[in-house]
Amino acid sequence: MAFEHPAQKGGEGKLGRFAKLAELASNFTGSPPFSVFCVLLVAGFVVVHVLHLDTSWQHLLGDAMAAVALLLLALLKNSERRAEHAIQRKLDAIAAALLEQFDGEPGRAHKELAKAIGIEDGE
């Protein structure tokens, strides 16, 4: 089983179901309502501790905060990988354009650039 880069799944320029969901979730978690939800979740946890309520409430709120933190971590990593892939594609396009402008005998820098972007591999 080979794992693909998240940005490569779903084809070129097409967003798959997971990518669409990740994009929606990313937009939602950056919104004010989600921030209010997180503040209320933490405030609820503090209130439960201050009022010395039953430990089941503490566990419930603690588990909810852990679940939100884990989901946000996964979402952050996915967003990071998609942004990294987009930057790399732009850099490859710039390097390819620079190679196309070259006329004459290729020098060391030209050969290193061609090798770095995998021009021989058809990428």
SULVEN-V218333 format. One record per residue. N is the residue number from 1. OMEGA is omega as a letter, one per 40 degrees, with the letter a starting at -180 (NA if undefined). D_CENTER is the distance of its C-alpha to the mean C-alpha in Angstrom with 2 decimals. Layout:
n->N omega->OMEGA d_center->D_CENTER
n->N omega->OMEGA d_center->D_CENTER
This chain:
n->1 omega->i d_center->21.63
n->2 omega->i d_center->19.08
n->3 omega->i d_center->15.36
n->4 omega->i d_center->13.60
n->5 omega->a d_center->10.39
n->6 omega->a d_center->8.21
n->7 omega->a d_center->8.74
n->8 omega->a d_center->12.37
n->9 omega->i d_center->13.21
n->10 omega->i d_center->15.43
n->11 omega->a d_center->17.17
n->12 omega->i d_center->17.21
n->13 omega->i d_center->16.47
n->14 omega->i d_center->16.47
n->15 omega->i d_center->13.87
n->16 omega->a d_center->14.52
n->17 omega->a d_center->15.09
n->18 omega->a d_center->11.95
n->19 omega->i d_center->9.83
n->20 omega->i d_center->12.30
n->21 omega->i d_center->12.17
n->22 omega->i d_center->8.46
n->23 omega->i d_center->9.21
n->24 omega->i d_center->12.38
n->25 omega->i d_center->11.20
n->26 omega->i d_center->8.90
n->27 omega->a d_center->12.12
n->28 omega->a d_center->14.32
n->29 omega->i d_center->12.96
n->30 omega->a d_center->13.45
n->31 omega->i d_center->16.93
n->32 omega->i d_center->20.24
n->33 omega->i d_center->21.21
n->34 omega->i d_center->18.36
n->35 omega->i d_center->19.32
n->36 omega->i d_center->22.90
n->37 omega->a d_center->22.10
n->38 omega->i d_center->20.63
n->39 omega->i d_center->23.67
n->40 omega->i d_center->25.99
n->41 omega->i d_center->24.59
n->42 omega->i d_center->25.18
n->43 omega->i d_center->28.51
n->44 omega->i d_center->29.54
n->45 omega->i d_center->28.91
n->46 omega->a d_center->31.05
n->47 omega->i d_center->33.73
n->48 omega->i d_center->34.02
n->49 omega->a d_center->34.62
n->50 omega->a d_center->37.04
n->51 omega->i d_center->39.03
n->52 omega->i d_center->39.14
n->53 omega->a d_center->38.28
n->54 omega->a d_center->38.17
n->55 omega->i d_center->35.63
n->56 omega->i d_center->34.28
n->57 omega->i d_center->32.86
n->58 omega->i d_center->31.32
n->59 omega->a d_center->29.73
n->60 omega->a d_center->28.50
n->61 omega->i d_center->26.81
n->62 omega->i d_center->25.53
n->63 omega->i d_center->24.04
n->64 omega->i d_center->22.45
n->65 omega->i d_center->20.84
n->66 omega->i d_center->19.64
n->67 omega->i d_center->18.15
n->68 omega->i d_center->16.33
n->69 omega->i d_center->15.08
n->70 omega->i d_center->13.91
n->71 omega->i d_center->12.11
n->72 omega->i d_center->10.41
n->73 omega->i d_center->9.48
n->74 omega->i d_center->8.02
n->75 omega->i d_center->6.12
n->76 omega->i d_center->5.02
n->77 omega->i d_center->4.33
n->78 omega->i d_center->2.78
n->79 omega->i d_center->1.48
n->80 omega->a d_center->3.16
n->81 omega->i d_center->4.38
n->82 omega->i d_center->4.98
n->83 omega->i d_center->6.37
n->84 omega->a d_center->8.07
n->85 omega->i d_center->9.52
n->86 omega->i d_center->10.76
n->87 omega->a d_center->12.37
n->88 omega->i d_center->13.92
n->89 omega->i d_center->15.38
n->90 omega->i d_center->16.89
n->91 omega->i d_center->18.36
n->92 omega->i d_center->19.80
n->93 omega->i d_center->21.36
n->94 omega->a d_center->22.90
n->95 omega->i d_center->24.25
n->96 omega->i d_center->25.69
n->97 omega->i d_center->27.35
n->98 omega->i d_center->28.86
n->99 omega->a d_center->30.23
n->100 omega->a d_center->31.77
n->101 omega->a d_center->33.66
n->102 omega->i d_center->35.26
n->103 omega->a d_center->38.92
n->104 omega->a d_center->41.14
n->105 omega->i d_center->40.93
n->106 omega->i d_center->37.42
n->107 omega->a d_center->37.16
n->108 omega->a d_center->35.17
n->109 omega->i d_center->32.24
n->110 omega->a d_center->32.21
n->111 omega->i d_center->32.21
n->112 omega->i d_center->29.40
n->113 omega->i d_center->27.24
n->114 omega->i d_center->28.09
n->115 omega->a d_center->27.30
n->116 omega->a d_center->23.95
n->117 omega->i d_center->22.68
n->118 omega->a d_center->24.43
n->119 omega->i d_center->26.93
n->120 omega->a d_center->29.30
n->121 omega->a d_center->26.85
n->122 omega->a d_center->26.60
n->123 omega->NA d_center->22.92
